[in-house]
Amino acid sequence: MGDCKKIVGDKIIRGDGPTAVSSRIGYFLSGPLHVESSYPPSNVMEVIATHVSETTDLTRFWDIESMGVSKGDCEDTDALLIYNSTRNRRKPFSHVGLHEDDRDVTRFLWLSDPTDPKSQLVTYRFRVVLFGATCSPFILNATLLKHKTLNASNPAANIITRDLYVDNVISSFQQEQDLLNYFRYARTLMSEAGFNLRSWTSNSSKLCELAVAEKVLDKDKVVKVLGMLWDPDNDEMSFVQRTIVNSERTTKRSILKQTSKLYDPLGLLSPVTVRAKLLVQDLWKKKFDWDTPLPVNIINTWADLSIDLNSVIQTKFQRPYFPTTENTANSADFNLHVFVDASARAYGDVAYLTSGHTSTLVFAKNRVAPVKEITLPRLELMAALIGARVTHHVSNAFYSRSHPHKCIHFEIY
């Protein structure tokens, strides 16, 4: 980062137009260009670079951008890996190669001697899919699906296809032996493509022993699972702890910033989070500016709400929907019930799974009513619509499987 700052200077020129940032190869201009034209206005952002006329670096820069680099100017080097990182999500991309004909579009400039900011600039290009590109997750997913299609005979192929989330796989099994077989099949399947399934975590002690033997066990006691936290030892789920701060100077900006901290993908905290949505909507209705101090009555409302938000974020719940003794029941014994309702201010739905005389909350969804007032029957129809969507979503999640007992989580490395 320090070397990068030596290349891109601190000098910034702002004005009625693009912002100019100085660098070794000239000024980078970023922002809208005010150009008179007979064409209608466009939302496209113009990005250009310029420099004083005597430089030769600019010529070299434009030559590189147009893919016209001469042999005597800059070295053209394939870069397999530029930065080292321990973040697991970056590593699967380095196992997916780029066709040589496509590598030129990934060119970038770097120093021939990273310790010397004045050294000659070198042109690099990636040989693998780069982390951070918009298309990279799609390319990774397409590659994995193609490999699993070619190896459909492997029993783990369909399970991974069903349970894959970018570079994470979350699967569950009723029988522990099925889980252990899956571990071996999945490891074999992905190793044939050059991927290492690592960071295995499970509430099965036998699988953890296998993972330790192959050095792929996640060492964290509590692991992140799609934005939430899972404690495998207690088989308990919880929310990522982010403190909701009630600052001394309460504004619309600060309230929106704090309410955005809470991530509740299952909607289990809806009775409280819907109040936050309603408060933010009220601020928009009353047209408060972003940084204008709010009235006392709104400050008091936010103070009470922030206390409740900090309280509900401490919520923990068991991953299994029903006690272990009921996990042996047939899938036909489980029923999904979805309820919807609406009021003049908000509408939503909630889904419960029942087994015998026992029920458990599965999923919930809430939305605030539109700013433009509409009739209550119409709001109830809108609630019925999201209720139908939730029913379809939850039903697909339970499709072809009974209530899971053994649950696992791992990441592709």
N, C-alpha and C positions, 0 to 999 in steps of 0.2 A: 504494500500500500504506500510506503514511503517513497519507493522508486517511481510509482505511478504519479504521485504528487509532484515529483521533480520534472516529469514530462509535461503534465498538464499544470500550468502555473496557477497562482492565486488571483491573477488579474482578471476581473470580470467587468465588462462594459455593458451597461443596461441603457435602454432608451425606448423610444416609441417604435418598437419593432423587435427583431430577433435579439437574443442575448449572446454576446461574444465572450468566449473563454479562451484565454491565451494558452498556447502549447508550443512544444518544440517545432512542430511542423505547421504552425500558423494559428489563426484564430478560428475556432469552431463556432459557427453561428447556428443557434437552435431557436426556433420559434416561427410564428406566422410572418410571412412577407407581405407587405402592403404594396401590391402591384396593381396598377390600373389595367383592367381587362374588360372586354365585352362579354366574357363568359360569366355565368352565375358564380357566386361565392362558393368555395369548397372548404370542407373541414380537414383536408389533407394538410399535414404539418410538413413544411419545407425545412430540410436540414442541409446546410451547405458549409463549406470551409473556404477560407481565404487567407491571404498572407501578403506581406510586402513583396514587391516585384523581384527583389534581388535573391530570393531564396531558391535553393534547388531542392529542398526537402519537400516543398509543395508539389513540384513536378513529379517527384518520386511517389508521393502519396496518391496523387490522381492516377498515376500509371498503375499502381497496385490495385486501386479500386476498380479500374477498368480491365484488370487482369492482364495488363501489358507490361510485365516486369522483364527487363533485359538481364542477361547473365552478369553483366559487369556492374549492375546497380545494387540489387539486393539478393541475398541468398533466399531461395524458396525451399523451405523445410517443412516436412510433415511433422505435426505436433501430436503425439499420442496422448499425452497428459501434461497440461501446463501447470495446474495447481493440484497439490495434494490436499485431500480433505477426509476427515473421519466421518462425515455425515453420510449415513448409509444410502440415502435416496439418490446421491450423485453417482454411485458406483455402477449400477446396472447399465447406464448409458455407455460406459467405456467398453462394454463387451459387444456392442453393436457397431460393426464397421460401416464406414461410408464408401460407396463406390468411388473409384479414383476419378471418374468423370464429374462427380458431384463435390469434390473436395475444394475446388477453387472458390465456391461461394462462402466458404467458412474462413477465408483468409483474414489475418489481422496482423498488426505491427507489434513488434517487441524488440527489446534491446539485445544486441549481440552479446553484451556483457551486462547482466542485470545489476551488477554492483556499480556500474559506471553509467549515470544518466546521459552522458554525452557520447556514449559509444554509438556505433553505426546501427541504424534500424534494420531489422531483419523481418522478412515476410514469412509467417507461419501459416499453416492450414491444418485443420483437424483431420485425423484419419478415422475417427470414431464419432458417433453421435454426441454432440456437445450438450452439457447440462445447461439449462436455462433457456434454450430455444423453444419457441411456441410449439413447434412440430415434434419436439423430442419425445414427449410422453406418447404421442400417437405412434411414432416409429417403433419405440420400445414395445408397446402393446401389440402392434401388428406383427413384430418379429416373434414375440412369445407365442401368439396365437398360431402363427404359421408353423412354428416348431412343434407345438402340441398337436396340430392337425396331422402333421407328418408322422407323429408317434401316438396315434389314437389308441393303439393297442395297449399302451401303458395305463394301468388302472387309475393313476393319479392325474392323467391328462384332463379328463372332464371335470374333475373336482377343482383343479387349479384354474381352469377356464371360468368356472362358475364363481370362484371365491377370490379372483385376482382384482386388486385395487392398485393400479399403476405398478408399484414395486413391492406391494405388501399382499400377503395371502392370509386370510383368516378362515379356518375351517373347523368343523366340529363333528364329532362322531359319538354314537351311543356306546359302542363296544371298544374297549381299550385296545384289543388286538387289531381292530381295523385301523386305529390310530397309528400303531407301531408299523403296520404294513405300509400305510400311507407315507410315513417318514422315509422308508427305504425306497419306495417307488418314486416319490417326488425328488429325492436327492439324485437318483439315477437319471431321471428324465431331464432335469435341468443341467446336470453336469455334462451331459452329452452336447449341450449347446454352449458350454463354456461358462454357465452361470453357477454361482455357489449360493445355495439356499442357507442363509445364516440367520443369526438372531432368533433361533427357535425358542419359543416359550410355551409352556403347557401346564395345566393343572394335573397332568399325569406324571407321577414321579418316574415311571419307567421310561417315558419318552425323554424326560430331562436327563436321565442316565445315558441314553443313547446319544443325545446331543452333546453331552460332556465328553463322551468317548471320541466323538468326531470333531470336537472343538468348535461347535457351532451354537452353543447355548448362549442365549442373551443373559448377560450378567446382572442386568437391572432387576431389582425386586418388583418394581412397578413399571410396566411398559405402556407406551402410548399405542392406542389402537384407534386409528381413524379419528383422531382429535380428542379421544377420551383416554382415561387411565384404567389399567386393569392390573389387579393384584392377583397373580395366579395362585399363590399359596392359600389365600382366603376365597378365591374365585369371586372377587368383588370388583365392581366398577365404580368409578368416581369421575368427577370433573376436574379439568386442569384448574389449579388454584390461581386466580388473578384477582387481586384486591380491587374492589370498587372504591375509588377515592372520592370523598366529598370535599372538594377544595373550598377554600375560603371565598374565592371569587367564582361564583357559579354562573356559567353562560351556556348558550345553546351548544357551542362547540365542545365544552367540557363534558356536558351531559351525554352528547352523542358519542364522544370518545370513550367514556366509561361504560356505557351500555353496550358498546360494540365488543367489549372484552369477553363477554360471556358466550361460550359456545355450547349449545345444547342441541345436538343433531337429532335426538329422539323426542324432543319437545316435552321432556318430563318436568321441566320447570316452568311450563307455560302459564300457570296461574300468577306467577310473579313477572315473568318476562313480558307478558302482554301488557302489563301496567307500564313497563318502560317504553314499549312501542306507542302506547296511547299518550304518554307524556311528551315524547318527541313529536308526535303528530300535532299536539296542542301548541307546541312551540312554533311549528311551521304555520299553523292556522293564524296565530297571533302576529306572525311576521316579525319576530325578533331578529335582530342582526346577530351574526355569529359571536361577536365578542362583547355584546352589550350585557351588563349585569341584569339579572332577572329579578322580577318582583319578589317580595318576601313570601307570598303564599306559594309560589312555584318552588322557591328555595326550600321551604318546609316540606313540600310534597316530595321533592327529590331527596331530602335528608332521610325521610322515612323509607323511601324506596331503596336507597343505597344500603341501608341496614338490612333490609329483607334480601336484597341481592347477595350481599356478603354472607348471609345466613344460609340461603338455599344452595349456594355453590359448594357448601361443605357436605352436601348430600352424597351418601354412598348407598349402593344397592347390589344385591346378589345377581351375578350373571345368569344363573339358571332361573327360568321362569317359575319353577315349582321345586319343592323339596326333593332331595335325592330319592326318597322312597317312592315318589310318583313318576320318576323318569322311565320306569319300565312299562308304563302304560302305552297302549297302541296309539298311533297317530290319529285314529278315528275318534279317540276320546277327547281330542282337543277341538275347541270351537273358537272362532274369531268373532268378536262383537265390536262394531264400530258405531259410535254415537256422534251426532252432529247437532249443533245449535247455533243460534245467532242472536245478537242484540243490536241496538241502534249504533253501538260503538265498535263492536268486534264480533267475529264469528270463528268457528273452529270445529275440530273433531277430536275424538279420543278413541283408541283401539285397545280392547282388552282380550286376553286369551284366557279361556276357561277350561278347567278339567274337573269334572265332577262338581263338587260344591266349592271349589277354589278358583279364584280369578287373580290375574296379575296385569298390571299396566304394561303395554307394549310400546305404544307410540302415540304422540299427540301433535297437533298442528294448530296454530292460531294465526289470524290475520286481523289487522284493524280495518274497520269499514272505510270505504273511500271518502275523501274529503267532500266530494259532491254527494249530498244526501240522496239516498235511494230508499225505496220502501223496504219494510221488514220482510215481507214475503220474498223479495228478490235476494235479500241477504241470506235468507234461509236456503234458497236455491244454490247460492254460491257456497254455502257451508256443505250442502249435499254434494256438490261437485268435488270439493277437495276431500270429502269423506269417501267418495267413490275412488278417487285417485289413491288415497291412503290404503283402502281395501285392496286395490290391485297391487300396490307396492308391497304391503306386508304379506299378502298371499303368495306373491312370487318368492319372497324371502323364505317362506316355509315350504315352498313347493318341493315335492319328492323327498322330504325329510321329516322325521318325527322330532319330538322335542330333544335337543342335543344335551348330552351329558358331558362328554369330554370335548373341550374346546382348546384350540391351539392358535398360535399367531406366529408368523415368521416373516422375514424380509428377504428379498432377492439381493444378492451382493454381486 
